[in-house]
Amino acid sequence: MSRWNIEPGNTRLGWIGTGVMGRWMAGHLLQAGFRLTIYNRTQSKAETLLQAGAQWASNPRQVAEVSEVIFTMVGFPADVRQVILGSDGVLAGCQPGKIIVDMTTSQPALAVEIAQRAAQQGVIALDAPVTGGDVGAREGRLSIMIGGDAEASEALRPCFQCMGKTIVYHGPPGSGQHAKLANQVLIASQMVALCEGLLYAYKAGLDLERVLQSVSAGAASSWALQNLAPRILVGNFDPGFFVEHFIKDMGIALEEARRMGLALPGLALAHQLYVSVQALGHGKKGTHALQLALAAMSGIDWQTRR
């Protein structure tokens, strides 16, 4: 029998990070009836959640002091380290028995370090990164990849089920991060193929809507084709997932590959192409903004199709 009894109405949750995805994920927990205390560096980005009944804390430590389970969903490994291990971080406000769940895509080694530091205080720390983008976050159908204590992972299922449809436990601390990095390796070359395919169809003089109609029904179909290609066609490059965050993820994956003695040339190429996207000033756009950079390499302004 679990030593935790996590359920709406009784369990006090904390949430740190209300960005493109985090605001929706936290919102699902609120809608399910969980009591929620939140923190974000920019308070205005949490206003919708506050209006829905969430309580505000002035720093991560205060979130932890009043919460039994604390979720973090921030940007970069440095942010994770500061938010959880900093002097006013989550761990500083934790008493024994509490659970920390980092849902940021981060470094496996940092996940292990956090779990070890937490264990010294009698606290459980899980790494549980997600995939599915803004659409998956908004619709509550993310895929959640979990590493850390198996019993705590299972106890948190009522929370995870609010945010995702696919919830998989992968093993000890860091395992969730490794699973997410494998996901990013898979996505990287798919995004290159998607953008190049659309660029080829355009240059060949085809109607892009008809091309999507054809290829979406065959072997070329993918999540990116279904969700991002329509945005590319209308020139909507708003982020579902930031280019700069994808570059971060690929960089971590390449570091891990070097450590393991793996050659991943496709990932290395995709990483460099995305660095060019950022160099063109599109780092805050969605990952499908790769289309802009690849088109520019062929002398095409994708937004005007000239």
C-alpha positions as CSV (number, residue, x, y, z in Angstrom):
1,M,0.0,0.0,0.0
2,S,1.3,3.4,-1.0
3,R,2.5,5.7,1.8
4,W,0.9,8.6,-0.1
5,N,-2.8,9.2,-0.7
6,I,-2.9,11.7,-3.5
7,E,-6.3,12.8,-4.6
8,P,-8.2,16.0,-5.5
9,G,-9.6,18.1,-2.7
10,N,-7.1,16.7,-0.2
11,T,-3.6,16.9,-1.6
12,R,-1.9,20.3,-1.7
13,L,0.1,20.7,-4.9
14,G,2.7,23.3,-5.9
15,W,3.4,24.4,-9.5
16,I,6.4,26.4,-10.7
17,G,6.6,27.5,-14.3
18,T,3.5,28.7,-16.2
19,G,4.8,29.1,-19.7
20,V,3.5,27.8,-23.1
21,M,2.9,24.3,-21.7
22,G,3.0,24.7,-17.9
23,R,0.0,27.0,-17.7
24,W,-2.2,24.3,-19.3
25,M,-0.8,21.5,-17.3
26,A,-1.3,23.3,-14.0
27,G,-4.8,24.3,-15.2
28,H,-5.8,20.7,-15.6
29,L,-4.8,20.0,-12.0
30,L,-6.9,22.9,-10.8
31,Q,-9.9,21.8,-12.9
32,A,-9.6,18.3,-11.4
33,G,-10.1,19.8,-7.9
34,F,-6.5,19.9,-6.6
35,R,-5.5,22.8,-4.4
36,L,-2.7,24.6,-6.1
37,T,0.0,27.1,-5.1
38,I,2.0,28.6,-8.0
39,Y,5.1,30.6,-8.8
40,N,6.4,32.0,-12.0
41,R,9.1,34.6,-12.7
42,T,6.6,36.8,-14.4
43,Q,3.5,36.9,-12.3
44,S,1.3,38.2,-15.2
45,K,1.8,34.9,-17.0
46,A,0.1,33.1,-14.1
47,E,-2.9,35.4,-13.9
48,T,-5.4,33.1,-15.5
49,L,-4.5,30.4,-13.0
50,L,-4.8,32.8,-10.1
51,Q,-8.3,33.9,-11.3
52,A,-9.2,30.2,-11.5
53,G,-8.4,29.7,-7.8
54,A,-4.7,29.1,-7.5
55,Q,-2.7,30.7,-4.7
56,W,0.4,32.8,-5.3
57,A,3.8,32.3,-3.7
58,S,6.7,34.8,-3.9
59,N,9.4,32.1,-4.6
60,P,9.8,28.4,-5.1
61,R,10.7,27.8,-1.4
62,Q,7.3,29.2,-0.3
63,V,5.6,27.0,-2.8
64,A,7.3,23.9,-1.3
65,E,6.5,25.0,2.3
66,V,2.8,24.8,1.7
67,S,2.7,21.9,-0.8
68,E,2.9,18.1,-0.5
69,V,3.9,17.6,-4.1
70,I,5.8,20.2,-6.1
71,F,5.9,20.2,-9.9
72,T,8.4,22.3,-11.9
73,M,8.2,23.0,-15.6
74,V,10.8,25.6,-16.5
75,G,13.2,26.2,-19.4
76,F,16.8,25.2,-19.1
77,P,18.9,23.0,-16.8
78,A,20.3,26.1,-15.1
79,D,16.7,27.1,-14.3
80,V,16.0,23.7,-12.9
81,R,19.1,23.9,-10.7
82,Q,18.1,27.3,-9.4
83,V,14.4,26.6,-8.8
84,I,15.0,23.3,-7.0
85,L,18.5,23.5,-5.5
86,G,18.9,27.2,-5.0
87,S,18.8,29.0,-1.6
88,D,15.2,29.9,-2.1
89,G,14.5,26.7,-4.1
90,V,12.0,24.0,-3.7
91,L,14.3,21.6,-1.7
92,A,15.0,24.4,0.9
93,G,11.2,24.4,1.7
94,C,10.7,20.6,1.8
95,Q,10.1,18.5,4.9
96,P,10.6,14.7,4.8
97,G,7.9,12.8,2.9
98,K,7.3,15.5,0.2
99,I,7.7,14.8,-3.5
100,I,9.3,16.9,-6.2
101,V,8.5,16.3,-9.8
102,D,10.6,18.0,-12.5
103,M,8.8,18.0,-15.8
104,T,11.3,20.1,-17.6
105,T,13.4,18.4,-20.3
106,S,16.8,18.6,-18.6
107,Q,20.1,16.7,-18.1
108,P,19.9,13.1,-16.8
109,A,22.9,13.8,-14.5
110,L,21.1,16.7,-13.0
111,A,18.0,14.6,-12.3
112,V,20.2,12.1,-10.5
113,E,21.9,14.8,-8.5
114,I,18.5,16.3,-7.5
115,A,17.2,12.8,-6.5
116,Q,20.3,12.2,-4.3
117,R,20.2,15.6,-2.7
118,A,16.4,15.2,-2.0
119,A,17.0,11.7,-0.5
120,Q,19.3,13.2,2.0
121,Q,16.3,15.2,3.4
122,G,13.9,12.3,3.2
123,V,12.3,13.8,0.0
124,I,11.5,11.9,-3.2
125,A,12.4,13.6,-6.5
126,L,11.1,12.3,-9.9
127,D,12.1,13.4,-13.4
128,A,9.0,13.4,-15.6
129,P,9.5,15.3,-18.9
130,V,6.7,15.3,-21.4
131,T,6.1,15.4,-25.2
132,G,3.1,16.6,-27.1
133,G,3.7,20.4,-27.4
134,D,1.2,23.1,-26.6
135,V,-1.6,21.1,-28.2
136,G,-1.0,18.1,-26.1
137,A,-0.7,20.3,-23.0
138,R,-3.9,22.2,-23.7
139,E,-5.9,19.0,-24.4
140,G,-4.5,17.0,-21.5
141,R,-3.0,14.3,-23.7
142,L,0.7,14.6,-23.2
143,S,3.1,11.6,-23.1
144,I,4.8,11.6,-19.7
145,M,8.2,9.8,-19.2
146,I,9.0,9.1,-15.6
147,G,12.3,8.3,-13.8
148,G,12.8,7.9,-10.0
149,D,11.0,6.1,-7.2
150,A,8.5,3.6,-8.7
151,E,6.1,3.8,-5.7
152,A,5.9,7.6,-5.8
153,S,5.4,7.5,-9.6
154,E,2.4,5.2,-9.2
155,A,1.0,7.3,-6.3
156,L,1.1,10.4,-8.5
157,R,-0.9,8.7,-11.3
158,P,-4.1,10.8,-10.4
159,C,-2.0,13.9,-11.2
160,F,-0.3,12.6,-14.3
161,Q,-3.7,11.5,-15.7
162,C,-4.9,15.0,-15.5
163,M,-2.1,16.1,-17.9
164,G,-1.4,13.1,-20.1
165,K,-2.8,10.1,-21.8
166,T,0.4,8.0,-22.0
167,I,2.2,7.6,-18.7
168,V,5.2,5.4,-18.7
169,Y,7.7,4.6,-15.8
170,H,11.2,4.1,-17.2
171,G,13.4,3.3,-14.2
172,P,15.7,5.0,-11.7
173,P,16.4,8.8,-11.5
174,G,17.4,10.2,-14.9
175,S,15.6,7.5,-16.9
176,G,12.7,9.8,-17.7
177,Q,15.2,12.4,-19.1
178,H,16.9,9.7,-21.2
179,A,13.5,8.7,-22.7
180,K,12.7,12.3,-23.5
181,L,16.1,12.8,-25.2
182,A,15.4,9.7,-27.3
183,N,12.1,11.3,-28.3
184,Q,13.9,14.5,-29.3
185,V,16.4,12.6,-31.4
186,L,13.5,11.0,-33.2
187,I,11.8,14.3,-33.8
188,A,14.9,16.2,-35.0
189,S,15.3,14.5,-38.4
190,Q,11.6,14.3,-38.9
191,M,11.4,18.1,-38.7
192,V,14.1,18.5,-41.3
193,A,12.2,16.0,-43.6
194,L,8.9,17.8,-43.1
195,C,10.2,21.2,-44.0
196,E,12.3,20.0,-46.9
197,G,9.3,18.1,-48.3
198,L,7.1,21.1,-48.2
199,L,9.8,23.2,-49.7
200,Y,10.2,20.7,-52.5
201,A,6.5,20.6,-53.2
202,Y,6.3,24.4,-53.3
203,K,9.2,24.7,-55.7
204,A,7.7,22.1,-58.0
205,G,4.6,24.3,-58.3
206,L,2.2,22.0,-56.4
207,D,-0.8,23.1,-54.3
208,L,0.5,22.5,-50.8
209,E,-2.9,21.9,-49.3
210,R,-3.4,19.0,-51.8
211,V,0.0,17.7,-51.0
212,L,-0.8,17.5,-47.3
213,Q,-4.1,15.8,-48.2
214,S,-2.1,13.1,-50.1
215,V,0.8,12.5,-47.8
216,S,-1.2,12.6,-44.5
217,A,-2.8,9.4,-45.5
218,G,0.4,7.5,-46.2
219,A,3.7,6.4,-44.7
220,A,4.9,10.0,-44.4
221,S,2.2,10.9,-41.8
222,S,3.4,12.0,-38.4
223,W,2.4,14.1,-35.5
224,A,4.4,17.0,-36.9
225,L,2.8,16.6,-40.3
226,Q,-0.7,16.6,-38.8
227,N,-0.1,19.5,-36.3
228,L,2.7,21.7,-37.6
229,A,2.5,21.5,-41.4
230,P,-0.9,23.4,-41.5
231,R,0.7,26.2,-39.4
232,I,3.6,26.3,-41.8
233,L,1.3,26.7,-44.8
234,V,-0.4,29.8,-43.3
235,G,2.8,31.3,-41.9
236,N,1.9,30.8,-38.3
237,F,5.2,30.2,-36.5
238,D,3.9,30.9,-32.9
239,P,5.6,28.5,-30.5
240,G,4.1,25.2,-29.4
241,F,7.7,24.5,-28.4
242,F,10.5,27.1,-28.7
243,V,13.3,26.7,-31.1
244,E,15.8,27.7,-28.4
245,H,14.5,25.0,-26.1
246,F,14.8,22.4,-28.9
247,I,18.4,23.5,-29.5
248,K,18.9,23.0,-25.8
249,D,17.4,19.5,-25.9
250,M,19.5,18.4,-28.9
251,G,22.6,19.8,-27.3
252,I,22.0,17.7,-24.2
253,A,21.3,14.6,-26.3
254,L,24.6,15.2,-28.3
255,E,26.5,15.5,-25.0
256,E,25.0,12.2,-23.8
257,A,25.8,10.6,-27.1
258,R,29.4,11.6,-26.8
259,R,29.6,10.3,-23.3
260,M,28.2,6.9,-24.5
261,G,30.4,6.8,-27.5
262,L,27.5,7.1,-30.0
263,A,27.7,8.7,-33.5
264,L,24.4,10.5,-34.2
265,P,25.2,12.4,-37.5
266,G,21.5,13.1,-38.2
267,L,21.0,14.7,-34.9
268,A,24.2,16.8,-35.3
269,L,23.0,18.1,-38.7
270,A,19.5,19.0,-37.3
271,H,21.2,20.8,-34.4
272,Q,23.3,22.9,-36.7
273,L,20.2,23.7,-38.9
274,Y,18.3,24.9,-35.8
275,V,21.3,27.0,-34.7
276,S,20.9,28.8,-38.1
277,V,17.2,29.3,-37.3
278,Q,18.1,31.0,-34.1
279,A,20.8,33.0,-35.8
280,L,18.1,34.4,-38.1
281,G,16.3,35.7,-35.0
282,H,13.7,33.0,-34.7
283,G,14.7,31.5,-31.4
284,K,11.4,32.4,-29.7
285,K,9.3,30.9,-32.6
286,G,8.1,27.3,-32.8
287,T,10.2,24.5,-34.0
288,H,8.5,24.5,-37.4
289,A,10.2,27.9,-38.0
290,L,13.0,25.7,-39.5
291,Q,10.9,26.2,-42.7
292,L,12.0,29.9,-42.7
293,A,15.7,29.0,-42.5
294,L,15.6,26.2,-45.1
295,A,13.7,28.4,-47.5
296,A,16.2,31.2,-47.0
297,M,19.0,28.9,-48.0
298,S,17.3,28.5,-51.4
299,G,16.7,32.2,-51.8
300,I,13.0,32.0,-50.9
301,D,11.0,34.2,-48.5
302,W,8.6,31.6,-47.2
303,Q,6.1,34.2,-45.8
304,T,5.7,35.8,-49.2
305,R,6.5,32.7,-51.3
306,R,8.9,34.7,-53.4
